Amino acid sequence: MGSLFDLPHLLYIVISLGVTVLLLIYAKKTLVRQPSKDRFLKMFGLLTFFLHVSVLWVDFIKNGAASVPDNVLFPIYFCNLSMYMLLLTAFVEDKESKFYRFVSVMTAYGGFFGAMISLMYPTYYLGSASMFEWGVFKSMTSHSAMLVGSLWLFVGGYVPIRKSNTFVYFGGLLLYGGIGLAVNAIFASAGLHDPNAMYLSAPPLSEAPFLSCWTIAGLMILSIHGFTLAWQKIAATREERGDAMNHEGSVATAGR
């Protein structure tokens, strides 16, 4: 039975993160023209989506009929909505618009958080018979594909790292919350179970009730702000060193 950080889970984390890094390095070095960068983004946006919904076809082929999970029909989880945002970000043509700046920033950070949380705490794997059950495996691989796509928004130059991203992301979280409220309301009006969309009704982990959606949102905001400050400090230090080296080179040349 699958358990957190057992050997299959640890192996998947190490292999998938290694593949993610290699793919991004390769894409950064080889994809120079913007159309090529856009195709790479579209490929991983589509891959994430089709892996997510592939359970329907596999279920039908195995059983002659397919039952549709609620999180395939509705964006119930944070990563579900981030998946749709990645697809939207990949296919928006005007990448200079304010709308694109909003969705790309939200997708870059939201996709990263959603993928990493799911890879480190895969509730769909816990208690399963095998990592290779399709319902489990497609969830693992779709989150891995989303991680590549969301990080490519940074690496490919779509989303510059700046302080204003924190405020944009905060606005995006409000949007996610609004969509979660709407999904919960749809289920309630139909007399269905509470889907706990965006974990607005209850925390994701019953054993950690303090990790509510509000706490998680706050931690995300603090993480983005701290990362941005650290990144800009490192960039400023590098720029100062570069200026100093250029100055020393100029002095040495002038002294000849």
Secondary structure, DSSP 8 states (H G I E B T S, - for coil): ---TT-HHHHHHHHHHHHHHHHHHHHHHHH--SHHHHHHHHHHHHHHHHHHHHHHHHHHHHHHSS----HHHHS--SHHHHHHHHHHHHHH-S-TTSHHHHHHHHHHHHHHHHHHHHHHHS-TTTTT-S-TTSHHHHHHHHHHHHHHHHHHHHHHTTSS---THHHHHHHHHHHHHHHHHHHHHHHHHHTT-----GGG-SS-S-TT-TT--HHHHHHHHHHHHHHHHHHHHHHHHHHHHHHHHHHHHHHHHHHT-
